[in-house]
Amino acid sequence: MVFTEADRQARQVPGLPLVVLQAAAEAAGKVGNQARVEHYLKLRDAEQRRIDVEMSRARS
């Protein structure tokens, strides 16, 4: 029930931080919701790529 509510609220928040996306994927896994695990992992990976690009620009 707690995951369901957190997941509902997360849908309304754009640009969740990497650590939040990782925690959401782990929480989804703990409640057995594989579809949401995959969803949060996809968002996490996209955010990691965005961070990597920004870090590479900052080093240049």
All heavy atoms as a GROMACS GRO file, in nm:
protein
  469
    1MET      N    1   0.082  -0.118   0.000
    1MET     CA    2   0.000   0.000   0.000
    1MET      C    3   0.088   0.126   0.000
    1MET      O    4   0.058   0.222  -0.070
    1MET     CB    5  -0.092  -0.003   0.123
    1MET     CG    6  -0.188   0.111   0.124
    1MET     SD    7  -0.336   0.087   0.223
    1MET     CE    8  -0.274   0.102   0.388
    2VAL      N    9   0.196   0.125   0.076
    2VAL     CA   10   0.286   0.242   0.082
    2VAL      C   11   0.352   0.262  -0.054
    2VAL      O   12   0.360   0.376  -0.103
    2VAL     CB   13   0.390   0.225   0.194
    2VAL    CG1   14   0.493   0.335   0.188
    2VAL    CG2   15   0.323   0.221   0.329
    3PHE      N   16   0.400   0.154  -0.116
    3PHE     CA   17   0.463   0.168  -0.248
    3PHE      C   18   0.364   0.224  -0.349
    3PHE      O   19   0.398   0.313  -0.428
    3PHE     CB   20   0.520   0.036  -0.300
    3PHE     CG   21   0.567   0.048  -0.442
    3PHE    CD1   22   0.687   0.110  -0.470
    3PHE    CD2   23   0.488   0.004  -0.547
    3PHE    CE1   24   0.730   0.128  -0.601
    3PHE    CE2   25   0.530   0.019  -0.679
    3PHE     CZ   26   0.651   0.081  -0.705
    4THR      N   27   0.242   0.175  -0.347
    4THR     CA   28   0.141   0.220  -0.442
    4THR      C   29   0.119   0.371  -0.431
    4THR      O   30   0.112   0.442  -0.532
    4THR     CB   31   0.009   0.144  -0.421
    4THR    OG1   32   0.034   0.004  -0.439
    4THR    CG2   33  -0.098   0.188  -0.518
    5GLU      N   34   0.111   0.421  -0.310
    5GLU     CA   35   0.092   0.565  -0.290
    5GLU      C   36   0.217   0.644  -0.333
    5GLU      O   37   0.206   0.748  -0.398
    5GLU     CB   38   0.057   0.596  -0.144
    5GLU     CG   39   0.038   0.744  -0.116
    5GLU     CD   40  -0.070   0.812  -0.198
    5GLU    OE1   41  -0.159   0.744  -0.254
    5GLU    OE2   42  -0.064   0.936  -0.210
    6ALA      N   43   0.334   0.596  -0.296
    6ALA     CA   44   0.458   0.665  -0.336
    6ALA      C   45   0.471   0.665  -0.488
    6ALA      O   46   0.511   0.767  -0.547
    6ALA     CB   47   0.578   0.598  -0.271
    7ASP      N   48   0.438   0.554  -0.551
    7ASP     CA   49   0.446   0.544  -0.696
    7ASP      C   50   0.347   0.642  -0.760
    7ASP      O   51   0.380   0.710  -0.857
    7ASP     CB   52   0.415   0.400  -0.738
    7ASP     CG   53   0.430   0.377  -0.886
    7ASP    OD1   54   0.533   0.419  -0.945
    7ASP    OD2   55   0.339   0.316  -0.946
    8ARG      N   56   0.228   0.653  -0.705
    8ARG     CA   57   0.128   0.746  -0.757
    8ARG      C   58   0.181   0.890  -0.749
    8ARG      O   59   0.172   0.967  -0.844
    8ARG     CB   60  -0.003   0.733  -0.679
    8ARG     CG   61  -0.116   0.820  -0.736
    8ARG     CD   62  -0.237   0.821  -0.644
    8ARG     NE   63  -0.213   0.895  -0.521
    8ARG     CZ   64  -0.205   1.028  -0.512
    8ARG    NH1   65  -0.217   1.103  -0.620
    8ARG    NH2   66  -0.183   1.087  -0.396
    9GLN      N   67   0.239   0.925  -0.636
    9GLN     CA   68   0.290   1.061  -0.618
    9GLN      C   69   0.411   1.087  -0.708
    9GLN      O   70   0.427   1.198  -0.761
    9GLN     CB   71   0.326   1.085  -0.472
    9GLN     CG   72   0.204   1.095  -0.384
    9GLN     CD   73   0.238   1.128  -0.240
    9GLN    OE1   74   0.341   1.188  -0.212
    9GLN    NE2   75   0.150   1.088  -0.149
   10ALA      N   76   0.495   0.987  -0.726
   10ALA     CA   77   0.615   1.002  -0.810
   10ALA      C   78   0.579   1.035  -0.954
   10ALA      O   79   0.654   1.105  -1.023
   10ALA     CB   80   0.700   0.876  -0.804
   11ARG      N   81   0.466   0.987  -0.999
   11ARG     CA   82   0.422   1.014  -1.136
   11ARG      C   83   0.397   1.163  -1.160
   11ARG      O   84   0.396   1.210  -1.272
   11ARG     CB   85   0.296   0.935  -1.169
   11ARG     CG   86   0.320   0.786  -1.173
   11ARG     CD   87   0.189   0.711  -1.186
   11ARG     NE   88   0.207   0.571  -1.152
   11ARG     CZ   89   0.171   0.470  -1.230
   11ARG    NH1   90   0.114   0.494  -1.345
   11ARG    NH2   91   0.190   0.346  -1.191
   12GLN      N   92   0.376   1.237  -1.052
   12GLN     CA   93   0.346   1.380  -1.062
   12GLN      C   94   0.469   1.468  -1.046
   12GLN      O   95   0.459   1.590  -1.056
   12GLN     CB   96   0.242   1.417  -0.956
   12GLN     CG   97   0.113   1.341  -0.972
   12GLN     CD   98   0.018   1.361  -0.855
   12GLN    OE1   99   0.034   1.454  -0.777
   12GLN    NE2  100  -0.080   1.276  -0.843
   13VAL      N  101   0.585   1.407  -1.020
   13VAL     CA  102   0.706   1.484  -0.993
   13VAL      C  103   0.805   1.464  -1.108
   13VAL      O  104   0.859   1.355  -1.126
   13VAL     CB  105   0.772   1.440  -0.860
   13VAL    CG1  106   0.899   1.520  -0.835
   13VAL    CG2  107   0.675   1.453  -0.745
   14PRO      N  108   0.829   1.567  -1.186
   14PRO     CA  109   0.925   1.553  -1.295
   14PRO      C  110   1.069   1.558  -1.244
   14PRO      O  111   1.098   1.624  -1.142
   14PRO     CB  112   0.895   1.674  -1.384
   14PRO     CG  113   0.839   1.776  -1.290
   14PRO     CD  114   0.767   1.698  -1.182
   15GLY      N  115   1.159   1.490  -1.310
   15GLY     CA  116   1.300   1.501  -1.280
   15GLY      C  117   1.343   1.445  -1.146
   15GLY      O  118   1.420   1.509  -1.074
   16LEU      N  119   1.292   1.328  -1.111
   16LEU     CA  120   1.333   1.268  -0.984
   16LEU      C  121   1.483   1.240  -0.985
   16LEU      O  122   1.539   1.198  -1.086
   16LEU     CB  123   1.257   1.137  -0.960
   16LEU     CG  124   1.108   1.151  -0.931
   16LEU    CD1  125   1.040   1.015  -0.933
   16LEU    CD2  126   1.086   1.220  -0.798
   17PRO      N  127   1.550   1.261  -0.872
   17PRO     CA  128   1.694   1.237  -0.864
   17PRO      C  129   1.729   1.090  -0.882
   17PRO      O  130   1.648   1.001  -0.854
   17PRO     CB  131   1.731   1.284  -0.723
   17PRO     CG  132   1.618   1.368  -0.677
   17PRO     CD  133   1.497   1.319  -0.749
   18LEU      N  134   1.852   1.066  -0.925
   18LEU     CA  135   1.901   0.930  -0.950
   18LEU      C  136   1.880   0.839  -0.829
   18LEU      O  137   1.832   0.726  -0.843
   18LEU     CB  138   2.050   0.937  -0.986
   18LEU     CG  139   2.116   0.808  -1.028
   18LEU    CD1  140   2.059   0.757  -1.158
   18LEU    CD2  141   2.266   0.829  -1.042
   19VAL      N  142   1.914   0.886  -0.712
   19VAL     CA  143   1.902   0.804  -0.591
   19VAL      C  144   1.756   0.766  -0.563
   19VAL      O  145   1.726   0.656  -0.517
   19VAL     CB  146   1.969   0.872  -0.470
   19VAL    CG1  147   1.897   0.998  -0.430
   19VAL    CG2  148   1.983   0.776  -0.354
   20VAL      N  149   1.664   0.856  -0.593
   20VAL     CA  150   1.522   0.828  -0.573
   20VAL      C  151   1.475   0.723  -0.673
   20VAL      O  152   1.398   0.632  -0.638
   20VAL     CB  153   1.438   0.957  -0.584
   20VAL    CG1  154   1.289   0.927  -0.584
   20VAL    CG2  155   1.475   1.053  -0.473
   21LEU      N  156   1.520   0.734  -0.796
   21LEU     CA  157   1.482   0.635  -0.897
   21LEU      C  158   1.535   0.497  -0.861
   21LEU      O  159   1.464   0.397  -0.879
   21LEU     CB  160   1.533   0.680  -1.035
   21LEU     CG  161   1.472   0.811  -1.085
   21LEU    CD1  162   1.545   0.859  -1.209
   21LEU    CD2  163   1.323   0.794  -1.111
   22GLN      N  164   1.657   0.490  -0.809
   22GLN     CA  165   1.713   0.361  -0.767
   22GLN      C  166   1.632   0.304  -0.651
   22GLN      O  167   1.598   0.186  -0.649
   22GLN     CB  168   1.860   0.376  -0.727
   22GLN     CG  169   1.924   0.247  -0.684
   22GLN     CD  170   1.927   0.141  -0.792
   22GLN    OE1  171   1.953   0.171  -0.908
   22GLN    NE2  172   1.900   0.018  -0.756
   23ALA      N  173   1.600   0.388  -0.554
   23ALA     CA  174   1.521   0.342  -0.439
   23ALA      C  175   1.381   0.296  -0.483
   23ALA      O  176   1.329   0.196  -0.431
   23ALA     CB  177   1.509   0.454  -0.336
   24ALA      N  178   1.322   0.366  -0.578
   24ALA     CA  179   1.190   0.327  -0.627
   24ALA      C  180   1.196   0.191  -0.697
   24ALA      O  181   1.106   0.108  -0.679
   24ALA     CB  182   1.136   0.434  -0.722
   25ALA      N  183   1.302   0.168  -0.774
   25ALA     CA  184   1.317   0.038  -0.842
   25ALA      C  185   1.331  -0.073  -0.738
   25ALA      O  186   1.269  -0.180  -0.751
   25ALA     CB  187   1.438   0.041  -0.935
   26GLU      N  188   1.408  -0.048  -0.635
   26GLU     CA  189   1.427  -0.148  -0.529
   26GLU      C  190   1.296  -0.173  -0.454
   26GLU      O  191   1.262  -0.288  -0.424
   26GLU     CB  192   1.536  -0.103  -0.433
   26GLU     CG  193   1.674  -0.106  -0.496
   26GLU     CD  194   1.781  -0.041  -0.410
   26GLU    OE1  195   1.754  -0.011  -0.290
   26GLU    OE2  196   1.892  -0.021  -0.462
   27ALA      N  197   1.222  -0.068  -0.425
   27ALA     CA  198   1.093  -0.083  -0.356
   27ALA      C  199   0.994  -0.160  -0.442
   27ALA      O  200   0.923  -0.247  -0.391
   27ALA     CB  201   1.037   0.055  -0.319
   28ALA      N  202   0.991  -0.130  -0.570
   28ALA     CA  203   0.902  -0.203  -0.660
   28ALA      C  204   0.937  -0.351  -0.662
   28ALA      O  205   0.848  -0.437  -0.664
   28ALA     CB  206   0.909  -0.144  -0.801
   29GLY      N  207   1.065  -0.380  -0.660
   29GLY     CA  208   1.108  -0.520  -0.656
   29GLY      C  209   1.065  -0.589  -0.528
   29GLY      O  210   1.023  -0.706  -0.531
   30LYS      N  211   1.073  -0.518  -0.417
   30LYS     CA  212   1.034  -0.578  -0.288
   30LYS      C  213   0.886  -0.611  -0.282
   30LYS      O  214   0.847  -0.706  -0.214
   30LYS     CB  215   1.072  -0.485  -0.174
   30LYS     CG  216   1.221  -0.484  -0.149
   30LYS     CD  217   1.258  -0.393  -0.034
   30LYS     CE  218   1.410  -0.393  -0.018
   30LYS     NZ  219   1.452  -0.304   0.091
   31VAL      N  220   0.804  -0.533  -0.353
   31VAL     CA  221   0.660  -0.563  -0.353
   31VAL      C  222   0.620  -0.651  -0.472
   31VAL      O  223   0.504  -0.684  -0.489
   31VAL     CB  224   0.573  -0.434  -0.350
   31VAL    CG1  225   0.599  -0.355  -0.224
   31VAL    CG2  226   0.590  -0.351  -0.474
   32GLY      N  227   0.719  -0.688  -0.553
   32GLY     CA  228   0.693  -0.780  -0.664
   32GLY      C  229   0.630  -0.718  -0.786
   32GLY      O  230   0.565  -0.788  -0.864
   33ASN      N  231   0.648  -0.589  -0.807
   33ASN     CA  232   0.589  -0.522  -0.923
   33ASN      C  233   0.697  -0.504  -1.030
   33ASN      O  234   0.761  -0.399  -1.040
   33ASN     CB  235   0.529  -0.388  -0.880
   33ASN     CG  236   0.448  -0.324  -0.988
   33ASN    OD1  237   0.472  -0.345  -1.106
   33ASN    ND2  238   0.350  -0.243  -0.948
   34GLN      N  239   0.716  -0.606  -1.110
   34GLN     CA  240   0.824  -0.606  -1.210
   34GLN      C  241   0.807  -0.497  -1.315
   34GLN      O  242   0.905  -0.438  -1.360
   34GLN     CB  243   0.835  -0.743  -1.277
   34GLN     CG  244   0.957  -0.759  -1.364
   34GLN     CD  245   1.089  -0.740  -1.288
   34GLN    OE1  246   1.101  -0.777  -1.171
   34GLN    NE2  247   1.187  -0.680  -1.352
   35ALA      N  248   0.685  -0.466  -1.350
   35ALA     CA  249   0.662  -0.360  -1.449
   35ALA      C  250   0.715  -0.226  -1.398
   35ALA      O  251   0.778  -0.151  -1.472
   35ALA     CB  252   0.514  -0.350  -1.483
   36ARG      N  253   0.691  -0.197  -1.270
   36ARG     CA  254   0.740  -0.071  -1.214
   36ARG      C  255   0.890  -0.075  -1.190
   36ARG      O  256   0.957   0.027  -1.201
   36ARG     CB  257   0.666  -0.036  -1.084
   36ARG     CG  258   0.517  -0.012  -1.104
   36ARG     CD  259   0.483   0.080  -1.218
   36ARG     NE  260   0.506   0.219  -1.188
   36ARG     CZ  261   0.506   0.317  -1.278
   36ARG    NH1  262   0.481   0.290  -1.405
   36ARG    NH2  263   0.530   0.440  -1.245
   37VAL      N  264   0.946  -0.194  -1.160
   37VAL     CA  265   1.092  -0.207  -1.151
   37VAL      C  266   1.154  -0.163  -1.283
   37VAL      O  267   1.244  -0.079  -1.287
   37VAL     CB  268   1.135  -0.353  -1.120
   37VAL    CG1  269   1.286  -0.369  -1.136
   37VAL    CG2  270   1.093  -0.395  -0.980
   38GLU      N  271   1.104  -0.219  -1.391
   38GLU     CA  272   1.157  -0.187  -1.524
   38GLU      C  273   1.138  -0.039  -1.556
   38GLU      O  274   1.227   0.025  -1.613
   38GLU     CB  275   1.092  -0.276  -1.628
   38GLU     CG  276   1.133  -0.422  -1.612
   38GLU     CD  277   1.054  -0.518  -1.697
   38GLU    OE1  278   0.983  -0.472  -1.790
   38GLU    OE2  279   1.060  -0.639  -1.670
   39HIS      N  280   1.025   0.016  -1.520
   39HIS     CA  281   0.997   0.158  -1.544
   39HIS      C  282   1.101   0.245  -1.473
   39HIS      O  283   1.161   0.334  -1.534
   39HIS     CB  284   0.857   0.192  -1.494
   39HIS     CG  285   0.828   0.337  -1.488
   39HIS    ND1  286   0.801   0.411  -1.601
   39HIS    CD2  287   0.824   0.424  -1.384
   39HIS    CE1  288   0.781   0.538  -1.566
   39HIS    NE2  289   0.794   0.548  -1.434
   40TYR      N  290   1.122   0.219  -1.345
   40TYR     CA  291   1.216   0.302  -1.269
   40TYR      C  292   1.360   0.278  -1.311
   40TYR      O  293   1.441   0.371  -1.311
   40TYR     CB  294   1.198   0.280  -1.119
   40TYR     CG  295   1.074   0.351  -1.067
   40TYR    CD1  296   0.966   0.280  -1.018
   40TYR    CD2  297   1.066   0.490  -1.069
   40TYR    CE1  298   0.853   0.345  -0.972
   40TYR    CE2  299   0.953   0.556  -1.024
   40TYR     CZ  300   0.847   0.483  -0.976
   40TYR     OH  301   0.735   0.550  -0.932
   41LEU      N  302   1.394   0.157  -1.350
   41LEU     CA  303   1.529   0.132  -1.399
   41LEU      C  304   1.554   0.206  -1.530
   41LEU      O  305   1.663   0.260  -1.551
   41LEU     CB  306   1.554  -0.018  -1.417
   41LEU     CG  307   1.565  -0.099  -1.287
   41LEU    CD1  308   1.585  -0.247  -1.321
   41LEU    CD2  309   1.677  -0.048  -1.198
   42LYS      N  310   1.454   0.211  -1.614
   42LYS     CA  311   1.466   0.285  -1.741
   42LYS      C  312   1.489   0.434  -1.712
   42LYS      O  313   1.576   0.497  -1.772
   42LYS     CB  314   1.340   0.264  -1.825
   42LYS     CG  315   1.343   0.332  -1.959
   42LYS     CD  316   1.216   0.303  -2.036
   42LYS     CE  317   1.212   0.380  -2.166
   42LYS     NZ  318   1.088   0.357  -2.241
   43LEU      N  319   1.410   0.489  -1.620
   43LEU     CA  320   1.428   0.630  -1.583
   43LEU      C  321   1.564   0.653  -1.518
   43LEU      O  322   1.630   0.754  -1.545
   43LEU     CB  323   1.316   0.674  -1.488
   43LEU     CG  324   1.175   0.682  -1.546
   43LEU    CD1  325   1.076   0.719  -1.436
   43LEU    CD2  326   1.167   0.780  -1.661
   44ARG      N  327   1.605   0.560  -1.432
   44ARG     CA  328   1.735   0.572  -1.365
   44ARG      C  329   1.848   0.573  -1.467
   44ARG      O  330   1.938   0.655  -1.461
   44ARG     CB  331   1.755   0.456  -1.269
   44ARG     CG  332   1.887   0.462  -1.195
   44ARG     CD  333   1.936   0.329  -1.149
   44ARG     NE  334   1.962   0.241  -1.263
   44ARG     CZ  335   1.985   0.112  -1.251
   44ARG    NH1  336   1.984   0.053  -1.134
   44ARG    NH2  337   2.009   0.039  -1.358
   45ASP      N  338   1.841   0.482  -1.563
   45ASP     CA  339   1.946   0.474  -1.664
   45ASP      C  340   1.952   0.601  -1.749
   45ASP      O  341   2.060   0.650  -1.782
   45ASP     CB  342   1.926   0.351  -1.753
   45ASP     CG  343   1.948   0.221  -1.676
   45ASP    OD1  344   2.002   0.223  -1.563
   45ASP    OD2  345   1.909   0.115  -1.731
   46ALA      N  346   1.836   0.655  -1.783
   46ALA     CA  347   1.831   0.779  -1.860
   46ALA      C  348   1.891   0.894  -1.780
   46ALA      O  349   1.966   0.977  -1.833
   46ALA     CB  350   1.688   0.811  -1.901
   47GLU      N  351   1.860   0.899  -1.651
   47GLU     CA  352   1.915   1.005  -1.566
   47GLU      C  353   2.066   0.988  -1.552
   47GLU      O  354   2.140   1.087  -1.554
   47GLU     CB  355   1.848   1.003  -1.429
   47GLU     CG  356   1.903   1.104  -1.331
   47GLU     CD  357   1.889   1.250  -1.372
   47GLU    OE1  358   1.829   1.282  -1.477
   47GLU    OE2  359   1.940   1.335  -1.297
   48GLN      N  360   2.114   0.865  -1.542
   48GLN     CA  361   2.258   0.843  -1.532
   48GLN      C  362   2.328   0.889  -1.659
   48GLN      O  363   2.434   0.952  -1.653
   48GLN     CB  364   2.289   0.695  -1.506
   48GLN     CG  365   2.437   0.667  -1.487
   48GLN     CD  366   2.492   0.736  -1.364
   48GLN    OE1  367   2.452   0.708  -1.253
   48GLN    NE2  368   2.585   0.830  -1.383
   49ARG      N  369   2.268   0.861  -1.775
   49ARG     CA  370   2.326   0.908  -1.902
   49ARG      C  371   2.330   1.060  -1.906
   49ARG      O  372   2.428   1.119  -1.950
   49ARG     CB  373   2.248   0.851  -2.020
   49ARG     CG  374   2.276   0.704  -2.047
   49ARG     CD  375   2.216   0.656  -2.178
   49ARG     NE  376   2.072   0.670  -2.184
   49ARG     CZ  377   1.984   0.582  -2.138
   49ARG    NH1  378   2.026   0.471  -2.080
   49ARG    NH2  379   1.855   0.602  -2.150
   50ARG      N  380   2.222   1.124  -1.859
   50ARG     CA  381   2.218   1.270  -1.858
   50ARG      C  382   2.329   1.326  -1.768
   50ARG      O  383   2.400   1.419  -1.807
   50ARG     CB  384   2.082   1.319  -1.807
   50ARG     CG  385   2.064   1.470  -1.816
   50ARG     CD  386   1.946   1.519  -1.735
   50ARG     NE  387   1.967   1.505  -1.592
   50ARG     CZ  388   2.046   1.585  -1.519
   50ARG    NH1  389   2.113   1.684  -1.574
   50ARG    NH2  390   2.059   1.566  -1.388
   51ILE      N  391   2.347   1.267  -1.653
   51ILE     CA  392   2.452   1.310  -1.561
   51ILE      C  393   2.590   1.290  -1.625
   51ILE      O  394   2.676   1.378  -1.616
   51ILE     CB  395   2.442   1.235  -1.427
   51ILE    CG1  396   2.317   1.279  -1.352
   51ILE    CG2  397   2.568   1.254  -1.343
   51ILE    CD1  398   2.281   1.193  -1.233
   52ASP      N  399   2.610   1.176  -1.688
   52ASP     CA  400   2.738   1.148  -1.752
   52ASP      C  401   2.771   1.252  -1.858
   52ASP      O  402   2.885   1.298  -1.868
   52ASP     CB  403   2.740   1.007  -1.812
   52ASP     CG  404   2.737   0.898  -1.707
   52ASP    OD1  405   2.763   0.926  -1.588
   52ASP    OD2  406   2.707   0.782  -1.744
   53VAL      N  407   2.672   1.290  -1.937
   53VAL     CA  408   2.692   1.391  -2.041
   53VAL      C  409   2.730   1.524  -1.977
   53VAL      O  410   2.824   1.592  -2.020
   53VAL     CB  411   2.567   1.405  -2.130
   53VAL    CG1  412   2.572   1.531  -2.215
   53VAL    CG2  413   2.550   1.281  -2.218
   54GLU      N  414   2.657   1.562  -1.873
   54GLU     CA  415   2.685   1.688  -1.805
   54GLU      C  416   2.824   1.687  -1.743
   54GLU      O  417   2.896   1.787  -1.749
   54GLU     CB  418   2.579   1.717  -1.699
   54GLU     CG  419   2.444   1.752  -1.755
   54GLU     CD  420   2.446   1.876  -1.843
   54GLU    OE1  421   2.514   1.974  -1.807
   54GLU    OE2  422   2.379   1.876  -1.947
   55MET      N  423   2.863   1.577  -1.683
   55MET     CA  424   2.996   1.568  -1.621
   55MET      C  425   3.105   1.576  -1.728
   55MET      O  426   3.208   1.638  -1.707
   55MET     CB  427   3.008   1.437  -1.542
   55MET     CG  428   2.920   1.433  -1.420
   55MET     SD  429   2.950   1.568  -1.305
   55MET     CE  430   3.110   1.522  -1.243
   56SER      N  431   3.080   1.514  -1.842
   56SER     CA  432   3.179   1.518  -1.950
   56SER      C  433   3.193   1.659  -2.005
   56SER      O  434   3.302   1.704  -2.035
   56SER     CB  435   3.138   1.417  -2.056
   56SER     OG  436   3.139   1.468  -2.182
   57ARG      N  437   3.083   1.733  -2.013
   57ARG     CA  438   3.087   1.872  -2.058
   57ARG      C  439   3.164   1.958  -1.957
   57ARG      O  440   3.238   2.048  -1.994
   57ARG     CB  441   2.948   1.927  -2.076
   57ARG     CG  442   2.878   1.876  -2.197
   57ARG     CD  443   2.741   1.937  -2.210
   57ARG     NE  444   2.669   1.878  -2.321
   57ARG     CZ  445   2.538   1.879  -2.336
   57ARG    NH1  446   2.463   1.939  -2.244
   57ARG    NH2  447   2.482   1.822  -2.438
   58ALA      N  448   3.143   1.931  -1.830
   58ALA     CA  449   3.207   2.011  -1.725
   58ALA      C  450   3.359   1.990  -1.725
   58ALA      O  451   3.434   2.080  -1.690
   58ALA     CB  452   3.150   1.974  -1.588
   59ARG      N  453   3.402   1.872  -1.765
   59ARG     CA  454   3.547   1.842  -1.768
   59ARG      C  455   3.615   1.903  -1.890
   59ARG      O  456   3.735   1.917  -1.892
   59ARG     CB  457   3.568   1.691  -1.770
   59ARG     CG  458   3.532   1.626  -1.640
   59ARG     CD  459   3.564   1.478  -1.643
   59ARG     NE  460   3.487   1.410  -1.540
   59ARG     CZ  461   3.405   1.311  -1.562
   59ARG    NH1  462   3.390   1.261  -1.682
   59ARG    NH2  463   3.338   1.257  -1.462
   60SER      N  464   3.536   1.935  -1.990
   60SER     CA  465   3.594   1.988  -2.116
   60SER      C  466   3.631   2.134  -2.105
   60SER      O  467   3.587   2.210  -2.031
   60SER     CB  468   3.496   1.971  -2.230
   60SER     OG  469   3.466   1.836  -2.249
   0.00000   0.00000   0.00000
